Amino acid sequence: MLLESERLQLEQLCTKYPPLNTYLEQLEQAHQFQLSQISHEIRNPVTLINSFLQLFAAANPKVTTQPYWGEIMENMQYLRALLTELSSYNNSKALHKKSGNLYKLLESIVASATPALLESDIQLHLIKQTPIPSFDIDEVKLRQVFLNLIRNAQEAMPQGGMITITIKSEDDIITIQVEDTGCGIPVEYMPTLFESFITHKKDGTGLGLAIAQNVIAAHGGSIEAKSQLGQGSVFTVRLPVFFL
């Protein structure tokens, strides 16, 4: 896994030596193809095993009261979620863009997320600071990004709190900030926060923020995080209005 400093050095080398950039793109494409094949091959037996377990439980209800049954089903659920995340990660840079308004997309996301958050005593606010122009975006993938950021914020506030999403447009850049009043992120976690397969959550896959970074980068934008223990975190997404 590359740290941010290493990534910047690699980008500088690719700019200086264009053939290196082409070679790395070929390596990445090969890696994505292999990852897709592996995910596909694993998904089929996992789906069958899960179906057989459900049939077995339906025919023998008492099995669900046996030791480790709960753990078995929890791990099956995790494995299925991991395969879904792998598929999302593998396709996170392939966009299907059309003209859309990011503020209206966030309105829809907030409306769908609010009821569940209120049950956890979490308030969710959306603030539009300037008019927001429409531009070409992949609404499906951006919805995934912001739902992931909201979910992360929720997990950081088990006792309740507030999530504030602000959006503004300035100099053809749309800036969205997702701020929470949660527990914050330890400083030692920050350098690898967006690295794939690195997680500090019990049931995390380590792919959520990596997917978010890929999607935002594919839009020509950037995502960064700032956090302070005990005071919360702020994730800032910047997207250019004009990007080919």
N, C-alpha and C positions, 0 to 999 in steps of 0.2 A: 504494500500500500504506500502511495506517495503522500508525504506531508505537503502542506501548502508551499513552503519554501522550495521544495524539490520540484513541485509542479511548475512553479514560476521559472525555475532554471531550465526545465525541459522545454517550456514554451519559448524561451529565449533562444535555445539551441535550434528549435524547429524553424524559427523565424530566420536565423542565420544560415541554416542549411536546409533548404526546402525538400531535398530528397529524404531527409530524416523524417520530416512530417508525413510524407507519403507512406513511408515504411511503417510508421507508428499507426497510421490510419488502417493500413492493411492488417496489422497485428490486432487492432481493436475489433475489426470486422470478423476476423477469424475467431477471436475470443468470444464475441457475441454469438456467433454461429454455434460454437461448441457448447456454450452455456444454454442456448435454446434447445439443442439436441438433448443435453443431459436432463434439463427440466422436463422435457416432453417424455423421455423414457421413464423418469421416476414417477411422473404424475399418473400414468396408467395403472401401475401396481398399487400405488397409494389409494387411488379411487376404488379399486377392487377390494383391497383390504378393509377400507372404511365401510363399504357396502356389506361385506361379509360379516363384519363385527355388528352392524346394525341388525342384520337378519338373525344372527346368533342370539343377540339380546332379545329380539322380538319372540323367538322360539323358546328362549330360556330366561325369563324375566329375573330370576333369582341371581343370575350372573352379575347383574349390575350392582348387587350389594356386596360382592366379593372384594377382598383387598386388591388394590392396584387397578381395579377397573376404571375408576375415575382418572387415575394417572395415565392409563393407556389412551383413553379418549381425549384427554387434554393434549397429549403429545401428538395424536393424530390430527387434532385441530391445528396445532402449531405447525406441523409438517405441511398441511394443506395451505396454511397462510404463507409459509415460507416459499412454497412453489409459486403462489400467486404473486408475491413480492418479486421473486426472481424474474417472472415473466414481465412484470411492470418495469423492473430495472433494465432488462434487456431491450425493451422497446421505448425507453424513456426519452431517447433522442430523436425518435421518428415522429414528427409532428403532422397533424392534419388541421391546418389553419384555415380560418375563415374570419370575416369581419365580426367583431364582437366588442362589447363594452365591459371592461373589467369591473367597474363599479356594480353594474347590474348582476354580473356573475357572483360577486361577493355578497350582494343582497340575497341572492338565492341560497348561497352557502350558509349565511347567517340564519336565514329563516328555517332551514332544515336542521341546523345544529342546535339552535336555541332550546327547544323542549328538553332534550337529553341533558344539556348543560344545567338547566334550571333544577333538574332533579338532583344534581350534584352540588347545588348551591353556588353555581358559577354564572355570573352575568357576562353577556357577550354584547359588545357595542361596536357599531360600524360608523365611522366618521369620514365624510367626504369633505376635504379641505379646499378643493378647487374643482371646476368642471373637468370631467374625464372624457377624452375623445375615444371614439371607436377605432380599433386597428386590428390587424390580423393576428389571431391567437388560436391556440388549441385549447378550447374551453374544457374538454374532458380531462386533459392532463393538468391544467392549471387548477381545476377543481380538486384533483387528487393532491396537489401540492398544498393548497390552503387548508383542506380538511386534515391533512397530516400535521400541519403546524398547529391547528386548533386542538387536535387530539393530544399532541405533545404537551401543549399548555394545560389541558385538562388534567393530564397525568401528573403534572408538576404541582397541582393544587388539590390534593385529596381532601382537604378541609374546606374547600370552597375558595372563591376569590373572583377576580375579574379579568376578562380578556378584552383588549381594546384593539380594534383594527382600524388603521387610518390609511387613507389613500389620497394622493395628490398628483398633479401633473405640472411639470416645470421643465422648460427647455427640451421638450419632446422626450422626456423621461417620466414614466409612471413609477412612483415610489409607494410601496405598500409596507406598512409595519404591523407586525403582530406582536403585541406586548401582553405579558401576563404578570400577575402578582404572586407567582409561585415560589418554589424553594430555590430556584436558580440552578446553574450548572457549575460543578467544580471546575476550577481553572485548569486543572490537569487534563480534563476531557476536551477542552476547546480545540486544540490543534487537530484532533481526529474526528471532530463532530460530524463532518460531511463525508468521511471515508466509508466505503462500503464494507459490510460484514463486521464492523466494529460497533458493539453495543454495550451499554452498562445497565440495560433493563433486564429484568428476570426473563420476560417472554419476548424480548425484542429480537428482530432479525438483523438489525444493523443496515437496513436498506432504505428506510423511509426518507431520511434526509439526503442520502446519496441520490435517490430518485428525484427528489425535489431539485437538487443542484443540477442534475442532468437536464431536466425539463426547462428550468430557467435559463441555463446556458444555451440550450437549443433555440430559445427565443431571443438570443443575443443579450441576455441580461445577467444579473448577478444576485447572489444571496449571501448574507452574512449574519452573524449572531453576536450579540453582546449580552453578558449575564453577570449578575452579582448574587452570591449566595444569600438567601434569606430575603431577597428583594425582587426577584423575578428575572425574566429574560425578554429580549427584544430581537425578533428576526426581521431583517429588512430586505425586501425584494425590490430590485430596480429593473424595469423593462423599457427598452426603447420603443417609441411609437413607430419608428420607421426602421425596419430590419429586413433585409433580403434573405 
